[in-house]
C-alpha cells in the first residue's frame, strides 16, 4: 500500500478550520460581553491558524539523499 501525499494535510486543514471556528466564537463572546476574552486568546488562536495553514500549504522539499 503506497502513501498518498494528497491526504497527508487533511488534519492540518481540519485543525485550521477548528481554530477558525474558535476565533469566531471568541469574537461573538467578546461582542456580547458574555465573558472576558483576553488579547492573548485571540493572538494564540491567530498563531494556530497561521501555523497550520502555512504548514499545510508550503511545499515540502524532496528527499534527495535516498535516491
Long-range contacts (C-beta under 8 A, 24 or more apart in sequence): 9-56, 12-52, 12-53, 12-55, 12-56, 13-52, 13-53, 13-56, 15-48, 15-52, 16-48, 16-49, 16-52, 16-53, 16-56, 19-45, 19-48, 19-49, 19-52, 20-49, 23-49
